[in-house]
Protein backbone atom coordinates (compact mmCIF):
# COMPACT_ATOMS: atom_id res chain seq x y z
CA UNK A 1 0.00 0.00 0.00
CA UNK A 2 2.83 2.38 0.87
CA UNK A 3 4.49 1.76 -2.51
CA UNK A 4 1.24 2.42 -4.33
CA UNK A 5 0.80 5.68 -2.41
CA UNK A 6 4.36 6.80 -3.24
CA UNK A 7 3.71 6.08 -6.94
CA UNK A 8 0.51 8.15 -6.92
CA UNK A 9 1.98 11.12 -5.07
CA UNK A 10 5.39 11.12 -6.82
CA UNK A 11 4.03 10.38 -10.27
CA UNK A 12 6.78 7.82 -10.86
CA UNK A 13 7.68 4.27 -9.93
CA UNK A 14 8.93 3.55 -6.43
CA UNK A 15 12.34 2.68 -7.90
CA UNK A 16 12.60 6.01 -9.76
CA UNK A 17 11.47 7.93 -6.68
CA UNK A 18 13.94 6.06 -4.45
CA UNK A 19 16.79 6.74 -6.89
CA UNK A 20 15.99 10.43 -7.28
CA UNK A 21 15.18 11.30 -3.66
CA UNK A 22 17.33 8.91 -1.66
CA UNK A 23 19.99 6.91 -3.49
CA UNK A 24 21.45 9.72 -5.65
CA UNK A 25 21.66 12.25 -2.77
CA UNK A 26 23.27 9.56 -0.57
CA UNK A 27 25.97 9.02 -3.19
CA UNK A 28 25.10 5.36 -3.79
CA UNK A 29 27.91 3.60 -5.65
CA UNK A 30 26.06 0.66 -7.18
CA UNK A 31 22.78 -0.11 -8.89
CA UNK A 32 19.93 -1.34 -6.73
CA UNK A 33 16.61 -2.95 -7.53
CA UNK A 34 13.23 -4.01 -6.18
CA UNK A 35 11.94 -7.51 -6.67
CA UNK A 36 8.55 -7.63 -8.38
CA UNK A 37 5.40 -9.18 -6.98
CA UNK A 38 4.55 -10.67 -10.38
CA UNK A 39 6.01 -11.37 -13.82
CA UNK A 40 8.02 -8.67 -15.65
CA UNK A 41 5.76 -6.13 -17.28
CA UNK A 42 2.91 -7.06 -14.96
CA UNK A 43 4.33 -7.14 -11.44
CA UNK A 44 4.78 -4.14 -9.19
CA UNK A 45 7.81 -3.30 -7.08
CA UNK A 46 7.57 -5.20 -3.81
CA UNK A 47 8.33 -2.09 -1.78
CA UNK A 48 7.45 -3.63 1.58
CA UNK A 49 10.45 -5.95 1.66
CA UNK A 50 11.93 -6.27 -1.80
CA UNK A 51 14.67 -3.65 -2.03
CA UNK A 52 18.18 -4.90 -2.85
CA UNK A 53 21.38 -2.87 -2.61
CA UNK A 54 25.03 -3.35 -1.71
CA UNK A 55 26.32 -3.47 1.85
CA UNK A 56 28.12 -0.13 1.44
CA UNK A 57 25.02 1.61 0.09
CA UNK A 58 22.88 0.22 2.91
CA UNK A 59 25.60 1.55 5.24
CA UNK A 60 25.22 5.00 3.70
CA UNK A 61 21.50 4.82 4.41
CA UNK A 62 22.12 3.83 8.04
CA UNK A 63 24.70 6.61 8.45
CA UNK A 64 22.20 9.15 7.09
CA UNK A 65 19.68 7.98 9.70
CA UNK A 66 22.33 8.18 12.43
CA UNK A 67 23.11 11.73 11.31
CA UNK A 68 19.49 12.81 11.64
CA UNK A 69 18.63 12.69 7.94
CA UNK A 70 21.78 14.41 6.62
CA UNK A 71 24.32 12.91 4.20
CA UNK A 72 27.16 14.57 2.33
CA UNK A 73 26.34 17.85 4.08
CA UNK A 74 22.82 17.84 2.63
CA UNK A 75 19.44 17.17 4.21
CA UNK A 76 17.95 14.02 2.63
CA UNK A 77 14.98 13.40 4.96
CA UNK A 78 13.61 15.57 7.74
CA UNK A 79 14.99 15.26 11.23
CA UNK A 80 11.41 15.03 12.48
CA UNK A 81 10.77 12.00 10.25
CA UNK A 82 13.96 10.29 11.47
CA UNK A 83 12.90 10.83 15.08
CA UNK A 84 9.26 9.80 14.57
CA UNK A 85 10.02 6.81 12.35
CA UNK A 86 12.36 5.29 14.91
CA UNK A 87 9.92 5.47 17.82
CA UNK A 88 7.60 2.52 18.50
CA UNK A 89 4.00 3.13 17.46
CA UNK A 90 2.79 1.20 20.50
CA UNK A 91 4.15 -0.53 23.57
CA UNK A 92 7.51 -2.25 23.05
CA UNK A 93 7.72 -5.96 23.77
CA UNK A 94 10.65 -6.75 26.10
CA UNK A 95 11.92 -9.42 23.70
CA UNK A 96 10.88 -8.23 20.22
CA UNK A 97 11.01 -4.45 20.70
CA UNK A 98 8.54 -2.35 18.75
CA UNK A 99 7.79 -0.99 15.30
CA UNK A 100 7.83 2.59 14.08
CA UNK A 101 7.51 3.81 10.51
CA UNK A 102 9.44 1.09 8.63
CA UNK A 103 11.94 0.71 11.51
CA UNK A 104 12.02 -1.88 14.29
CA UNK A 105 12.94 -0.48 17.68
CA UNK A 106 15.24 -2.42 20.00
CA UNK A 107 13.83 -2.90 23.49
CA UNK A 108 15.77 -1.25 26.30
CA UNK A 109 17.82 1.04 24.02
CA UNK A 110 17.63 3.88 21.53
CA UNK A 111 18.82 1.52 18.77
CA UNK A 112 16.63 0.64 15.81
CA UNK A 113 16.91 -1.50 12.71
CA UNK A 114 15.56 -1.88 9.22
CA UNK A 115 14.99 -5.62 8.95
CA UNK A 116 14.58 -7.03 5.49
CA UNK A 117 12.93 -10.14 4.26
CA UNK A 118 14.72 -13.23 5.58
CA UNK A 119 17.92 -11.82 7.05
CA UNK A 120 19.01 -8.35 5.92
CA UNK A 121 19.66 -5.74 8.61
CA UNK A 122 20.61 -2.08 8.88
CA UNK A 123 21.19 -1.58 12.63
CA UNK A 124 21.64 1.95 14.01
CA UNK A 125 22.66 2.73 17.60
CA UNK A 126 22.66 6.47 18.31
CA UNK A 127 24.14 5.97 21.82
CA UNK A 128 27.41 4.59 20.40
CA UNK A 129 27.13 6.20 16.94
CA UNK A 130 27.29 2.77 15.34
CA UNK A 131 25.85 1.45 12.09
CA UNK A 132 26.02 -2.28 11.33
CA UNK A 133 24.81 -3.82 8.07
CA UNK A 134 24.26 -7.56 7.66
CA UNK A 135 23.33 -9.17 4.36
CA UNK A 136 22.33 -12.79 4.80
CA UNK A 137 19.64 -15.31 4.04
CA UNK A 138 17.38 -16.99 6.57
CA UNK A 139 15.33 -19.89 5.19
CA UNK A 140 11.53 -19.48 5.20
CA UNK A 141 9.89 -20.37 8.49
CA UNK A 142 10.27 -19.39 12.12
CA UNK A 143 13.54 -17.49 12.33
CA UNK A 144 13.00 -15.94 15.76
CA UNK A 145 16.15 -17.58 17.20
CA UNK A 146 18.26 -16.35 14.25
CA UNK A 147 16.79 -12.85 14.60
CA UNK A 148 17.52 -12.81 18.34
CA UNK A 149 21.09 -13.99 17.76
CA UNK A 150 21.63 -11.37 15.05
CA UNK A 151 20.32 -8.51 17.18
CA UNK A 152 22.39 -9.69 20.18
CA UNK A 153 25.50 -9.71 17.97
CA UNK A 154 24.73 -6.22 16.67
CA UNK A 155 24.22 -4.89 20.20
CA UNK A 156 27.54 -6.47 21.24
CA UNK A 157 29.33 -5.03 18.20
CA UNK A 158 27.87 -1.63 18.99
CA UNK A 159 29.00 -1.81 22.61
CA UNK A 160 32.54 -2.97 21.73
CA UNK A 161 35.33 -0.53 22.51
CA UNK A 162 38.84 -1.10 21.13
CA UNK A 163 41.62 -1.21 23.71
VOPAGU-2260 file (C-alpha; in pm, 1 decimal, decimal comma):
REM VOPAGU-2260
SITE   aa  ch    i         X         Y         Z
SITE  UNK   A    0       0,0       0,0       0,0
SITE  UNK   A    1     282,8     238,3      86,7
SITE  UNK   A    2     449,2     175,9    -250,9
SITE  UNK   A    3     123,9     241,9    -433,4
SITE  UNK   A    4      80,1     567,8    -240,8
SITE  UNK   A    5     436,3     679,7    -324,1
SITE  UNK   A    6     370,6     608,5    -693,9
SITE  UNK   A    7      51,4     814,6    -692,3
SITE  UNK   A    8     198,2    1112,2    -506,8
SITE  UNK   A    9     538,6    1112,4    -681,9
SITE  UNK   A   10     403,3    1038,0   -1026,9
SITE  UNK   A   11     678,2     781,6   -1086,5
SITE  UNK   A   12     768,4     427,2    -992,9
SITE  UNK   A   13     893,2     354,7    -642,7
SITE  UNK   A   14    1234,4     268,0    -790,5
SITE  UNK   A   15    1260,2     600,5    -975,7
SITE  UNK   A   16    1146,8     793,1    -667,9
SITE  UNK   A   17    1393,9     605,5    -444,7
SITE  UNK   A   18    1678,9     673,5    -689,4
SITE  UNK   A   19    1599,5    1043,5    -727,6
SITE  UNK   A   20    1518,5    1130,1    -365,7
SITE  UNK   A   21    1733,1     890,5    -165,8
SITE  UNK   A   22    1999,2     691,0    -348,8
SITE  UNK   A   23    2145,4     971,8    -564,6
SITE  UNK   A   24    2166,4    1225,2    -277,4
SITE  UNK   A   25    2327,1     956,1     -57,3
SITE  UNK   A   26    2597,4     901,9    -319,2
SITE  UNK   A   27    2509,9     536,2    -379,3
SITE  UNK   A   28    2790,6     359,8    -565,2
SITE  UNK   A   29    2606,0      65,8    -717,7
SITE  UNK   A   30    2278,3     -10,6    -888,9
SITE  UNK   A   31    1993,3    -134,1    -673,1
SITE  UNK   A   32    1661,1    -295,3    -752,7
SITE  UNK   A   33    1323,1    -400,6    -618,1
SITE  UNK   A   34    1194,3    -750,9    -667,3
SITE  UNK   A   35     855,5    -762,5    -837,8
SITE  UNK   A   36     539,8    -918,3    -698,4
SITE  UNK   A   37     454,8   -1067,0   -1038,3
SITE  UNK   A   38     600,8   -1137,3   -1382,3
SITE  UNK   A   39     802,0    -867,4   -1565,3
SITE  UNK   A   40     575,6    -612,7   -1728,2
SITE  UNK   A   41     290,8    -706,4   -1496,1
SITE  UNK   A   42     432,8    -713,7   -1143,6
SITE  UNK   A   43     477,8    -414,4    -918,9
SITE  UNK   A   44     781,3    -330,3    -708,2
SITE  UNK   A   45     757,0    -520,0    -381,4
SITE  UNK   A   46     833,3    -209,1    -178,3
SITE  UNK   A   47     745,4    -362,5     157,7
SITE  UNK   A   48    1045,1    -594,9     166,0
SITE  UNK   A   49    1192,6    -627,0    -179,8
SITE  UNK   A   50    1467,4    -364,9    -202,9
SITE  UNK   A   51    1818,0    -490,5    -285,4
SITE  UNK   A   52    2138,1    -286,6    -261,3
SITE  UNK   A   53    2503,0    -334,6    -170,7
SITE  UNK   A   54    2631,6    -347,3     184,8
SITE  UNK   A   55    2812,2     -13,1     144,3
SITE  UNK   A   56    2502,1     160,8       9,1
SITE  UNK   A   57    2288,1      21,6     291,3
SITE  UNK   A   58    2559,6     154,9     523,9
SITE  UNK   A   59    2521,5     500,4     370,0
SITE  UNK   A   60    2150,3     481,6     441,1
SITE  UNK   A   61    2212,3     383,2     804,5
SITE  UNK   A   62    2469,7     661,0     844,6
SITE  UNK   A   63    2220,5     915,0     708,5
SITE  UNK   A   64    1968,0     798,2     969,8
SITE  UNK   A   65    2233,3     818,2    1243,1
SITE  UNK   A   66    2311,2    1173,3    1131,1
SITE  UNK   A   67    1949,5    1281,0    1164,4
SITE  UNK   A   68    1863,1    1268,5     794,5
SITE  UNK   A   69    2178,1    1440,8     662,2
SITE  UNK   A   70    2431,8    1291,1     419,8
SITE  UNK   A   71    2716,2    1457,1     232,7
SITE  UNK   A   72    2634,1    1785,4     408,4
SITE  UNK   A   73    2282,2    1783,9     263,1
SITE  UNK   A   74    1944,2    1716,6     421,0
SITE  UNK   A   75    1794,6    1402,4     263,2
SITE  UNK   A   76    1497,6    1339,9     495,9
SITE  UNK   A   77    1361,0    1557,3     774,1
SITE  UNK   A   78    1499,0    1525,7    1123,4
SITE  UNK   A   79    1140,7    1502,7    1248,2
SITE  UNK   A   80    1076,9    1200,2    1024,7
SITE  UNK   A   81    1396,2    1029,0    1146,9
SITE  UNK   A   82    1290,0    1082,6    1507,7
SITE  UNK   A   83     926,2     979,7    1456,8
SITE  UNK   A   84    1002,2     680,6    1234,7
SITE  UNK   A   85    1235,8     528,6    1491,4
SITE  UNK   A   86     992,2     546,7    1782,2
SITE  UNK   A   87     759,7     252,4    1850,4
SITE  UNK   A   88     399,5     312,5    1745,6
SITE  UNK   A   89     278,6     119,7    2050,3
SITE  UNK   A   90     415,5     -52,7    2356,9
SITE  UNK   A   91     750,9    -225,3    2304,7
SITE  UNK   A   92     771,9    -595,7    2377,0
SITE  UNK   A   93    1064,6    -674,8    2609,5
SITE  UNK   A   94    1191,8    -942,1    2369,7
SITE  UNK   A   95    1088,3    -822,5    2022,1
SITE  UNK   A   96    1100,7    -444,8    2070,3
SITE  UNK   A   97     853,6    -235,1    1874,9
SITE  UNK   A   98     779,0     -99,1    1530,3
SITE  UNK   A   99     782,7     258,9    1408,3
SITE  UNK   A  100     751,4     380,5    1050,6
SITE  UNK   A  101     943,9     109,2     862,9
SITE  UNK   A  102    1193,9      71,5    1151,0
SITE  UNK   A  103    1201,7    -187,8    1428,7
SITE  UNK   A  104    1294,5     -47,9    1768,5
SITE  UNK   A  105    1524,4    -241,5    1999,5
SITE  UNK   A  106    1383,3    -289,7    2349,4
SITE  UNK   A  107    1577,1    -124,7    2629,8
SITE  UNK   A  108    1781,7     103,9    2402,5
SITE  UNK   A  109    1762,8     388,1    2153,3
SITE  UNK   A  110    1882,2     151,8    1877,1
SITE  UNK   A  111    1663,1      64,2    1580,7
SITE  UNK   A  112    1690,7    -150,3    1270,6
SITE  UNK   A  113    1555,8    -188,2     921,5
SITE  UNK   A  114    1499,2    -561,6     895,2
SITE  UNK   A  115    1457,9    -703,1     549,3
SITE  UNK   A  116    1292,5   -1014,3     426,1
SITE  UNK   A  117    1472,5   -1323,2     557,5
SITE  UNK   A  118    1791,6   -1182,1     705,4
SITE  UNK   A  119    1900,5    -834,8     592,5
SITE  UNK   A  120    1965,9    -573,7     861,0
SITE  UNK   A  121    2061,0    -207,6     888,2
SITE  UNK   A  122    2119,2    -157,6    1262,7
SITE  UNK   A  123    2164,2     194,7    1400,7
SITE  UNK   A  124    2265,8     272,8    1760,1
SITE  UNK   A  125    2266,4     647,5    1831,2
SITE  UNK   A  126    2414,1     597,0    2181,8
SITE  UNK   A  127    2741,2     459,2    2040,1
SITE  UNK   A  128    2712,7     619,9    1693,9
SITE  UNK   A  129    2728,9     276,9    1533,6
SITE  UNK   A  130    2584,6     144,9    1208,8
SITE  UNK   A  131    2601,8    -228,2    1133,2
SITE  UNK   A  132    2480,9    -382,4     807,2
SITE  UNK   A  133    2425,6    -755,5     765,7
SITE  UNK   A  134    2332,7    -916,8     435,5
SITE  UNK   A  135    2233,0   -1278,5     480,1
SITE  UNK   A  136    1963,8   -1531,3     404,2
SITE  UNK   A  137    1737,9   -1698,6     657,2
SITE  UNK   A  138    1533,3   -1988,8     518,7
SITE  UNK   A  139    1153,4   -1948,1     519,6
SITE  UNK   A  140     988,9   -2036,5     848,9
SITE  UNK   A  141    1027,0   -1939,2    1211,8
SITE  UNK   A  142    1354,4   -1749,1    1233,5
SITE  UNK   A  143    1300,3   -1594,1    1576,4
SITE  UNK   A  144    1614,6   -1757,7    1720,5
SITE  UNK   A  145    1826,1   -1634,8    1425,1
SITE  UNK   A  146    1678,9   -1285,4    1459,8
SITE  UNK   A  147    1751,5   -1280,7    1834,3
SITE  UNK   A  148    2108,9   -1399,2    1776,1
SITE  UNK   A  149    2163,5   -1137,5    1504,5
SITE  UNK   A  150    2031,9    -851,3    1717,5
SITE  UNK   A  151    2239,2    -968,9    2017,7
SITE  UNK   A  152    2549,9    -971,2    1796,9
SITE  UNK   A  153    2473,2    -621,8    1667,4
SITE  UNK   A  154    2422,3    -488,8    2019,6
SITE  UNK   A  155    2753,6    -646,5    2124,5
SITE  UNK   A  156    2932,7    -503,1    1820,3
SITE  UNK   A  157    2786,6    -162,6    1898,6
SITE  UNK   A  158    2900,5    -180,7    2261,2
SITE  UNK   A  159    3253,6    -297,1    2173,3
SITE  UNK   A  160    3533,3     -53,1    2251,0
SITE  UNK   A  161    3883,6    -110,1    2113,4
SITE  UNK   A  162    4162,1    -121,4    2371,1
